[in-house]
Amino acid sequence: MDKQGYFPSDLARIKMPFQWEDSRVLYGLQMIDMALFMCGCASGIDSAKKLNDGDKAVLKIVDVIRPPS
């Protein structure tokens, strides 16, 4: 089973008490959630291949999200 970068020490840094929030009412949280989702989608796109319109749109959005390198 692949844990994709999970290390037990990662969870030790979370300060308790931890509270889950509903992103339906917290628009900033919803925005961050969508941005992370889009970055995850973009990381799976092979830009060496011919891109379809959906892949092009995702990469364009992620270019705006990512800080300049």
C-alpha positions in Angstrom: 0.0 0.0 0.0 1.4 3.4 -1.1 1.1 6.1 1.6 2.0 8.9 -0.8 4.3 10.9 1.5 2.6 10.2 4.8 4.9 10.2 7.8 3.5 9.6 11.3 5.4 12.7 12.5 3.2 14.9 10.3 0.2 14.3 12.5 2.2 15.1 15.7 2.4 18.8 14.6 -1.4 19.2 14.7 -2.4 21.2 17.8 -5.4 19.8 19.7 -8.2 20.4 20.0 -8.7 20.0 16.3 -12.0 21.1 14.8 -13.4 20.1 11.4 -15.2 22.9 9.5 -17.9 22.8 6.9 -16.5 24.5 3.7 -20.0 25.1 2.5 -20.2 28.2 4.7 -16.5 29.1 4.9 -15.7 30.4 1.4 -12.0 30.9 2.0 -11.7 27.3 3.1 -13.7 26.2 0.0 -11.4 28.3 -2.2 -8.2 26.7 -0.7 -9.8 23.2 -1.0 -10.5 23.8 -4.7 -7.1 25.2 -5.3 -5.4 22.2 -3.8 -7.7 19.9 -5.8 -6.8 21.7 -9.1 -3.0 21.5 -8.3 -3.4 17.8 -7.7 -5.2 17.4 -11.0 -2.5 19.4 -12.8 0.3 17.2 -11.3 -1.2 14.2 -13.1 -1.2 15.9 -16.5 1.6 14.9 -18.9 2.4 18.1 -20.7 4.6 16.3 -23.1 1.5 14.8 -24.7 -1.1 16.6 -26.8 -3.4 18.3 -24.3 -7.2 18.3 -24.5 -9.2 21.5 -23.7 -9.9 20.3 -20.1 -6.2 19.7 -19.4 -5.3 23.1 -20.9 -7.9 24.8 -18.7 -6.6 23.1 -15.6 -3.0 24.1 -16.3 -4.0 27.7 -17.0 -5.8 27.9 -13.7 -3.0 26.3 -11.8 -0.5 28.8 -13.3 -2.5 31.6 -11.6 -2.7 29.7 -8.3 1.0 28.8 -8.0 3.4 31.4 -6.7 6.1 32.4 -9.1 9.3 30.3 -8.9 
